[in-house]
Amino acid sequence: MQDSLEADLLAAHLMPFARDQAAWTDAYMTAMSRSDPLAEPRHVEQAARSAWQSHGWAHPAVVAHLEHTLGPLDED
């Protein structure tokens, strides 16, 4: 499990990522499912849409891993 998380984060430095909302959301959901496999898909999808609105400029795997660790990045 940790290997896939580390691979996502390393790839974020090396590879471009899709910038359209659908592909970005899909990549975020994939990364989040690796971090929290028991999360309810409906909640992950809502989090992905919210994250794209505020952080769509960043790599989705990085945003997902940070949000898994720190909570939503767009809340004060």
N, CA, C and O of each residue as an XYZ file, in Angstrom:
304
protein
N       0.824     -1.188      0.000
C       0.000      0.000      0.000
C       0.870      1.254      0.000
O       0.646      2.136     -0.829
N       1.839      1.369      0.884
C       2.697      2.534      0.941
C       3.462      2.724     -0.364
O       3.708      3.859     -0.773
N       3.838      1.644     -1.014
C       4.559      1.766     -2.278
C       3.738      2.521     -3.311
O       4.282      3.339     -4.052
N       2.434      2.258     -3.373
C       1.611      2.949     -4.358
C       1.450      4.422     -4.004
O       1.387      5.262     -4.902
N       1.383      4.755     -2.718
C       1.307      6.158     -2.308
C       2.581      6.890     -2.681
O       2.539      7.993     -3.225
N       3.705      6.275     -2.388
C       4.987      6.889     -2.719
C       5.155      7.028     -4.227
O       5.687      8.032     -4.701
N       4.714      6.049     -4.970
C       4.808      6.112     -6.429
C       3.966      7.274     -6.971
O       4.404      7.982     -7.878
N       2.763      7.474     -6.421
C       1.924      8.597     -6.843
C       2.624      9.919     -6.605
O       2.631     10.792     -7.474
N       3.213     10.068     -5.430
C       3.853     11.334     -5.087
C       5.113     11.580     -5.917
O       5.380     12.712     -6.321
N       5.882     10.531     -6.168
C       7.056     10.674     -7.027
C       6.654     11.014     -8.454
O       7.279     11.856     -9.099
N       5.609     10.359     -8.942
C       5.130     10.619    -10.305
C       4.647     12.056    -10.448
O       4.742     12.640    -11.527
N       4.136     12.620     -9.375
C       3.637     13.996     -9.433
C       4.749     14.972     -9.804
O       4.480     16.017    -10.395
N       5.987     14.645     -9.464
C       7.101     15.513     -9.810
C       7.562     15.319    -11.251
O       8.165     16.217    -11.841
N       7.283     14.160    -11.810
C       7.863     13.799    -13.101
C       6.889     13.820    -14.267
O       7.294     14.041    -15.408
N       5.613     13.595    -13.996
C       4.669     13.394    -15.082
C       3.594     14.474    -15.091
O       3.143     14.918    -14.035
N       3.191     14.890    -16.274
C       2.075     15.829    -16.352
C       0.790     15.127    -15.920
O       0.734     13.897    -15.888
N      -0.223     15.891    -15.594
C      -1.498     15.311    -15.191
C      -2.622     15.995    -15.944
O      -2.484     17.116    -16.434
N      -3.731     15.293    -16.023
C      -4.892     15.821    -16.740
C      -5.437     17.038    -16.001
O      -5.560     17.025    -14.776
N      -5.757     18.068    -16.736
C      -6.225     19.314    -16.120
C      -7.741     19.479    -16.207
O      -8.301     20.373    -15.572
N      -8.409     18.628    -16.985
C      -9.866     18.763    -17.060
C     -10.494     18.151    -15.798
O      -9.920     17.252    -15.184
N     -11.655     18.639    -15.428
C     -12.257     18.259    -14.155
C     -12.506     16.759    -14.039
O     -12.224     16.174    -12.993
N     -13.018     16.131    -15.068
C     -13.346     14.705    -14.984
C     -12.106     13.847    -14.732
O     -12.115     12.987    -13.851
N     -11.060     14.073    -15.488
C      -9.841     13.272    -15.332
C      -9.135     13.588    -14.014
O      -8.614     12.685    -13.360
N      -9.115     14.857    -13.622
C      -8.483     15.255    -12.363
C      -9.216     14.606    -11.190
O      -8.592     14.071    -10.274
N     -10.551     14.661    -11.232
C     -11.376     14.058    -10.180
C     -11.142     12.562    -10.100
O     -11.047     12.005     -9.006
N     -11.048     11.907    -11.248
C     -10.803     10.465    -11.272
C      -9.446     10.131    -10.636
O      -9.342      9.184     -9.856
N      -8.417     10.902    -10.967
C      -7.094     10.651    -10.399
C      -7.089     10.906     -8.890
O      -6.454     10.169     -8.136
N      -7.791     11.943     -8.454
C      -7.904     12.238     -7.019
C      -8.576     11.062     -6.305
O      -8.100     10.600     -5.268
N      -9.686     10.585     -6.872
C     -10.430      9.476     -6.245
C      -9.581      8.211     -6.184
O      -9.643      7.475     -5.200
N      -8.804      7.954     -7.205
C      -7.918      6.782     -7.206
C      -6.886      6.906     -6.098
O      -6.657      5.957     -5.348
N      -6.264      8.073     -5.992
C      -5.261      8.283     -4.952
C      -5.885      8.196     -3.561
O      -5.301      7.599     -2.657
N      -7.062      8.783     -3.386
C      -7.714      8.752     -2.077
C      -8.141      7.334     -1.711
O      -8.109      6.962     -0.538
N      -8.540      6.541     -2.701
C      -8.940      5.162     -2.401
C      -7.753      4.325     -1.934
O      -7.926      3.355     -1.196
N      -6.564      4.695     -2.358
C      -5.366      4.013     -1.866
C      -5.055      4.433     -0.430
O      -4.612      3.622      0.383
N      -5.294      5.710     -0.129
C      -5.028      6.222      1.212
C      -6.058      5.731      2.219
O      -5.719      5.394      3.353
N      -7.310      5.694      1.799
C      -8.408      5.327      2.705
C      -9.377      4.397      1.974
O     -10.421      4.841      1.496
N      -9.034      3.106      1.885
C      -9.857      2.176      1.106
C     -11.267      1.976      1.662
O     -12.133      1.464      0.954
N     -11.513      2.364      2.906
C     -12.836      2.179      3.498
C     -13.728      3.412      3.367
O     -14.876      3.392      3.809
N     -13.213      4.476      2.769
C     -13.997      5.702      2.605
C     -15.183      5.443      1.675
O     -15.093      4.680      0.713
N     -16.278      6.093      1.989
C     -17.479      5.952      1.172
C     -17.283      6.700     -0.152
O     -16.966      7.889     -0.146
N     -17.468      6.019     -1.279
C     -17.209      6.642     -2.583
C     -17.936      7.973     -2.790
O     -17.389      8.892     -3.399
N     -19.144      8.072     -2.293
C     -19.919      9.306     -2.440
C     -19.202     10.480     -1.767
O     -19.159     11.580     -2.318
N     -18.643     10.246     -0.583
C     -17.921     11.305      0.123
C     -16.605     11.651     -0.576
O     -16.209     12.815     -0.626
N     -15.939     10.641     -1.107
C     -14.681     10.887     -1.826
C     -14.951     11.698     -3.085
O     -14.178     12.593     -3.427
N     -16.037     11.393     -3.770
C     -16.385     12.144     -4.979
C     -16.689     13.603     -4.638
O     -16.254     14.508     -5.350
N     -17.427     13.835     -3.559
C     -17.717     15.207     -3.132
C     -16.434     15.948     -2.774
O     -16.259     17.110     -3.141
N     -15.537     15.273     -2.056
C     -14.257     15.880     -1.690
C     -13.438     16.190     -2.940
O     -12.778     17.226     -3.013
N     -13.481     15.292     -3.921
C     -12.724     15.492     -5.160
C     -13.228     16.714     -5.913
O     -12.432     17.510     -6.411
N     -14.543     16.866     -6.000
C     -15.101     18.027     -6.703
C     -14.727     19.324     -5.990
O     -14.379     20.317     -6.629
N     -14.802     19.304     -4.676
C     -14.435     20.482     -3.896
C     -12.947     20.806     -4.048
O     -12.571     21.966     -4.211
N     -12.118     19.783     -3.992
C     -10.667     19.973     -4.128
C     -10.319     20.510     -5.514
O      -9.435     21.358     -5.641
N     -10.994     20.033     -6.543
C     -10.701     20.511     -7.895
C     -11.019     22.003     -8.021
O     -10.299     22.744     -8.690
N     -12.097     22.432     -7.378
C     -12.481     23.846     -7.445
C     -11.393     24.748     -6.874
O     -11.136     25.828     -7.405
N     -10.755     24.305     -5.792
C      -9.767     25.176     -5.151
C      -8.325     24.820     -5.485
O      -7.448     25.681     -5.415
N      -8.062     23.557     -5.851
C      -6.682     23.123     -6.054
C      -6.473     22.349     -7.353
O      -5.543     21.548     -7.450
N      -7.314     22.574     -8.339
C      -7.193     21.866     -9.605
C      -5.904     22.141    -10.356
O      -5.560     21.420    -11.292
N      -5.191     23.179     -9.949
C      -3.906     23.514    -10.567
C      -2.801     22.570    -10.103
O      -1.756     22.485    -10.747
N      -3.018     21.856     -8.988
C      -2.003     20.975     -8.405
C      -2.255     19.520     -8.809
O      -3.354     19.170     -9.238
N      -1.248     18.695     -8.671
C      -1.379     17.282     -9.007
C      -2.428     16.637     -8.097
O      -2.349     16.788     -6.878
N      -3.404     15.926     -8.660
C      -4.492     15.369     -7.849
C      -4.028     14.377     -6.783
O      -4.624     14.315     -5.708
N      -2.982     13.602     -7.057
C      -2.500     12.641     -6.060
C      -1.908     13.364     -4.856
O      -2.081     12.932     -3.717
N      -1.214     14.458     -5.112
C      -0.628     15.227     -4.011
C      -1.741     15.843     -3.170
O      -1.692     15.784     -1.942
N      -2.735     16.429     -3.817
C      -3.853     17.030     -3.087
C      -4.577     15.964     -2.265
O      -4.903     16.196     -1.101
N      -4.829     14.808     -2.857
C      -5.530     13.738     -2.137
C      -4.743     13.276     -0.922
O      -5.312     13.092      0.154
N      -3.455     13.090     -1.084
C      -2.643     12.621      0.045
C      -2.562     13.678      1.145
O      -2.601     13.341      2.329
N      -2.451     14.938      0.770
C      -2.426     16.005      1.770
C      -3.767     16.097      2.493
O      -3.809     16.242      3.715
N      -4.855     16.014      1.742
C      -6.169     16.085      2.378
C      -6.427     14.884      3.273
O      -7.075     15.009      4.312
N      -5.934     13.742      2.884
C      -6.099     12.561      3.740
C      -5.372     12.771      5.069
O      -5.860     12.368      6.125
N      -4.214     13.399      5.005
C      -3.409     13.626      6.201
C      -3.893     14.824      7.019
O      -3.972     14.755      8.245
N      -4.220     15.932      6.324
C      -4.506     17.196      7.005
C      -5.976     17.576      7.057
O      -6.360     18.468      7.812
N      -6.798     16.907      6.261
C      -8.192     17.318      6.127
C      -8.323     18.239      4.932
O      -7.331     18.525      4.262
N      -9.540     18.713      4.652
C      -9.745     19.574      3.488
C      -8.822     20.790      3.512
O      -8.693     21.463      4.535
N      -8.191     21.059      2.394
C      -7.227     22.152      2.312
C      -7.894     23.502      2.123
O      -7.248     24.532      2.309
N      -9.166     23.526      1.759
C      -9.842     24.800      1.494
C     -10.624     25.313      2.693
O     -11.301     26.335      2.584
N     -10.551     24.634      3.836
C     -11.228     25.091      5.043
C     -10.259     25.860      5.916
O      -9.063     25.569      5.944
N     -10.782     26.840      6.625
C      -9.933     27.612      7.552
C      -9.803     26.890      8.874
O      -9.130     27.379      9.781
